[in-house]
């Protein structure tokens, strides 16, 4: 079976061994010079919708580069990283693969992904229009090892119709954390007798990225420059204890009730009226069972107006250090990041394109226009993007969320939860 036929046959989830084999044989049919037949392997995480968009983008690339065949695979986020870790151990990572900033240090500091500076310097990968404020998140040890394709950020969502039904004014302008909590409590009280009952929000104190915003407003960070935790037990206790009064008056939804939704979004289901989440989730929330209309505002600031916001690379693309076709792989990365036709295919589903030509190609309407308008507002106040977190940061985030949920459920006290986190997290960082 030809490689192109394999990719078009709908075999989306390749076994780890098969992907490893593809990586090993990708250079077997040519030396990889321009015009010679080349096979590249490409992997990403996502759903069927993203897969369809990537396949169309690959079709476009192969039409422009008939000597290149791209073999692709995808998986869910968790399964994706299980496969990449297995491949990394055997030196058989795909030529190009989707990267999350949380894992960039893990792969970059171990030499498993290739530095891309030579390709950005000679123009093979064009980053000339990328905001300099974002590029620190693409570097490990001072070298570019990931190419951002889009940027994301946190917004405060309000279900405007639901708030109106409850007699709660839709907030406008800047809110402090206390003012936002007061809105959530007001919703919880007004929605207590609604059918179905409406709570203010999910427990935002369990969300690592929201905690990062709050820390930045205090002049702190999740991690120090040398890879240790950048906050204290007192900081974490202050943050997590915000949840207690909100659970008491349904400002936060009862976690047991949220679990009964079987993975559906409480906000999209109309049983909460607000949420702090990534701005490109507007489409997802709007397509929920409640089909609500939503307003987006900037996340709460501290009492002095400090925001702590930045643009986070939604997705990055990295190259295997063992790729036998680095020049062709670099050209493919540039195409996915910069080509206007690819940008039109993805729209804002990955967040706002980081490349100016890719951004200029969009003609957003409806929800996409709302997303882009919010991104513009966020861009105007965003500070520098932090460098990639240290190795082990992903595991630390998992523990943070788990323990915060235990505190929310009442199965762990606040003090015990904070002590548990600090007994586990430092040892995970490497």
N, C-alpha and C positions, 0 to 999 in steps of 0.2 A: 504493500500500500504506500502511495506517495505521501510525503510529509504534508503536503497541502490537503490531500484528501483526508488525512487523519485529523487535521485541525477542523475541517469543515464537517466532519462526520458527527459532531456534537459531543465528542469525548472531551468534556470540560475538566473533569477531575482525573488527572493522571496519577497513578501510583508513584510513590517516592522513587522506587527503583526505575520506573520507566522514565521519569524526568531526569534522573541521574544518567541514564543511558543516553538520552537525547543530548545532554550537556557534553557527555564524553565523545559523542560522534559528530557533534556539530561542526567540527573542522575537518571531517574525514573526506569531504568531497572536493575541497579546494583550499588554496592557501589563503584566501580571503582578500585578495587585492580587488580594486575596483573593477567591476565587470565580470569577475569570476563567480561561479555559483557558491553561495554561502547560505548556511542554515543557522538561524539564531533561535535560541530558546528564550521564552518570555513568560513570566509568571506574575500573577497579581491576586489579591484577595478582593472579594466583592460578591455581588449577587448576579442573577441572570441578566438584569438590566445593564449592569456595568459590562458584563461579558459581551453582550450584543454590541455595545458601543466600541469596545476594544476591537472586536472582530472587524467591524467596519473600518476602524482606523488602520488596522493591519492590512486590509484589502487595499486601502488607498496607498499605503506605503509600498506594498508589493507591485502595484500598478506603476508607480514611479521608479521602482527599483526592481526590475524583473529578474535580476540575478540573485535576489535575496528571498528566502522562504523563512517565515516566522512561525515557529511552532509554539503554541500558547497553552497555558493551563491556569486554572483558578480554583480557589477554595474559600471556605469561610475564614474569618480572621484567625481564629485559634488553630484550625487545621493547617492553615497556610504557614504559620510560623513553626509548627511541628515539622512540616516538610522541609522548610528552609534550614532548620537546625540540623536535621539529618543530613541534608546535602552538604552543608558547611563542614560537617565532621568528615565527610569523604572527599572534599574538594571538588564537588560537582554541582555548585550553584548554577542556576540559569544564567545565560549571558547577560540578560537584563531582567530585573525584577523590581516590583513595587516595594518601596521602603517606607516604614513609619519612623518618625524622628525618635521615638522611644527606643528603637532598636539600632539606631545608627552607630552609637558608640560601640555596642557589642560587636558589630560586624566590621566597623571601620578600624577600631584599635587592634583587632586581631589579624588584620591584613587579608580578610576574606573578600573585601570589595576593593575595587581599583580606584586610586585617586584619579580625578577627572580634570585636574587643573590644565594639563596640556591640551585637552580638547576644548576647554573654555577659552584658553589663551589664543589658540589658533583659529577660533571661530567655528569649529566643527559643532560644538554645542554653544549656541548663542544665548548668553545670559546678560547681554548688554542692557536690556530693558527691565531686568529683574530688580525690585527694590533692594538696595543695599541693607536695609534694616532687617530683611528676612534671611540673608545669606549666612549669618552665624549658625543658623540651624541646619545648614548643609555641610558643615565642616567638622572634622575630627582631627585633632592634632594639627590644626591650621591648614588642612587639605580638604578640598571639596570632594566628598564621597557620595553625595546625593544631589540630584537635580530636582528642585521643587517644580511641580506642575500646577499647583493651585494653592490658595491660602484660605484658611478658615478662621473662625473666631466665635466667641460666645455672645449671644444676644439674650435679652429678657423677652420672652414671649407672653403675650396676654391674649386670651380668647375674648375679643371685644363683645361679641354677641352674648356670650354666657355671662360676662360681667354685667351687661345691661339687664339681662333677665333677673339677675340677683340684686339689682339696685346698687351696684358698686361702680363708682366712677373709674373709667380707664385712666391709669396714671399717664401723665405727660411730663416731659422734661426729666431732669436728673433726679434720681432717688438715692438716698443713703441706704445702708443695709437695714437700719432700724425702720426706715420708712417703708422699705419693701416688705419687711416682715409684718408691719402693721397692715399692709394691703392683704397679705396672705391670711392673716388672722381674721380680717374683715370678711374675706371670702368664705373661710371656714365656718364662721358664725352664720352668715347669710345663707350658706348652702346646706346647713345642717338638716333642714326639713325638705330640701328639694328631692325630686325623684327623677333620676338617681341623685343620691347625696353628692355634693360638690365640695372638694377640699381645695386649699390654696395651690399646693404644688407638691411634687415629689420632694423627697428629702435632699435639698441641694448641698447639705453639709457632707454628703457621701461622695460628691463629685470632685475628683482630684484637680481638674482644670479650674473649677470655680474656687477651690481652696488656694490654688496658685495665684489667682487674681487678687484675692483678699490679702495674701502674704505680700504680694508686690506693693499693695497699698500701704503696708506697714514698713516698706523698705527692705523686705526679706525675700527669699526665694525658696523653691522646693529643695534645691541642692546648692552647695557651695562650689567654688571653682575647683576644689580638689576632690569633688565627688561624694562628700558627706551630706547628711541631712542639713538643710539650711534653716531649720526652725526648731523650737524647743518644745518640751512637753507642755509648758504653759501656753504657748501659741496654739497647739492642737486642742487643748482643753477649752480655751476661749472660743475656738471655732466650733467644735462639736457641741458645746453647751448651748449654742444658739438654737439647736433643735428641740430642746426640752419644752419650752413654752409653745412652740409651734405644733408639736404633737398633741399637746393638751387641748388646744382649741381647733383642731383640724386644719390649721395653717399648713401642715404637712399631712399628706394622705397616710392613713394607717397602712404600714407595709404589707400586712396580711391581705388587705383589700386590693392593693396593687398587684400582689402575686396572683390573684384570681383572674386577672386579665390575660394570663397565659402569653405574655410577651407583647401585648398591644400597648400602645402609648397611652397613659392616663390622660395626657393633654388632648391627644387626637380623639380619645374616647369620650371626652366631655365630662370627665369626673374630677378633673382639676382645671383651674382657670389660668394657670401661669406655669412657666418653667424656664430655668436657665439652661440653655442648650446651644449647640452649634447652629449658626444662622441658616445654613443650607438645609436644615431639617424643616424649614417652613413648608416645603412641598409634602413631606412625610406627615406632618401634623395636619395639614389641610386636607389630606386624603384619608384621614382617620374616619372612624365610623360616625363621629359627630359632625364631620364636615364643617368645622367652624371657620370663622374669619379671624385672622390674627394680626396684631400689631407687634412690631419689634422695636425695642429701645435698648440703649446701652446698659450693660449690667450696673448694679449699684456701685457707687463710689464711697470712699470714706467721708468722714465729716468735713475734711479739708478739701474735698473734691478730687483727691488722687484716684486714678482709674486703674492702673496696673494692667492695661490691656496691650496686646500685641497681636500681630497676624501670625498664625501658626501654619506651617506647611501642612496642607491636608494630606497630600501624597507626595512622595519623592520617588525617583527612579535611580537605582544603583546598578553598577556593572560588576559582574564576577571578576575577581582578580585572576581567575584561571581561564577567562574567555580567550578562545583562539582567534577571535575576530573583533578586537577592541575598536578598531576604526569604524567598522560597520555597526557595532553596538552603540557607539557614540552617536553616529548619524541617526539611528533609530530613536535614541533618547531625545535628541534635538527635535525630531519630527513630532513625537508625542507631546513634547512640551510647548512647541512654538507654532506648529502648522495651523493656519486659520480653519482649514476644513475639519481637522480633528477637534478643534475648539467648538465648532458649530455642532459636531456630533455629540459631544459631551454636555454642551451647554454649561449650566452651573451645578450639575450633579456632583462634581468633585469639589465644589467651592469655586470662587472666582479665579480665573486663570491668572498666573503670575506674570506671564509673558504679555507685553503690550500688544503685539500683533494678534495674539490669541484672544485677548480681551476685546480689541477693536472689532474683531470678526463677529462678535455677538450682537444680536438685535433682540434684546430681551423684551418680553411682554408678560403681563399678568404677574404670577408669582415670581418668575425669574427676574422681572424688573424690580420687584420689592426686595428681593435678595441682593441684587446689585446695588440698589440705593442704600441698603443698610451697610453693605461692604464698604461703600464710599464713605459713609459716616464714620465707620469704625477705623478706616485707613487714616482719616484725618487726625485721630487722637492716639493712634497706636504707637507704642515705643519700640525699641529694638527687640527683636525676637531672641530669646535666650539660646545659648548653645545646646546641642543635644544633651540629654540627661545621661548620667553614668550608666554603665552596664548594671543590670539588675533593677533599673527603675520601673520596668513593666511589672515585675513581681511585687515591688513595693506598692505600686498603685492598686494591685489586686488586693493586697492585705489591707490597705487603707479603706477601700470600699467595703470589704467584708466586715471589718471591725466596726466601721461607722454604721453599717446595717444592723449589726448585733446590738449596738447601743440604741439604735432606733427601735428595734424590736423589744428592747427591755431585757434581753437575755444577758447583757453585759452592762455593768455600771460605767459611767463616764470615766471615773478614775481608773478602773480596771482596764477599760478599753485603751486609754492613753498609754498605760504602762505596758500592755500587751504589744501595742504597735512599736513602741521604742525598744522592746526586748527582741523584736523580730527584724524590723526594717534595716537597722544599720548593718547587720550581718549579710544582708542580701546584696549590698552594693559592692561592686568590684571594679 
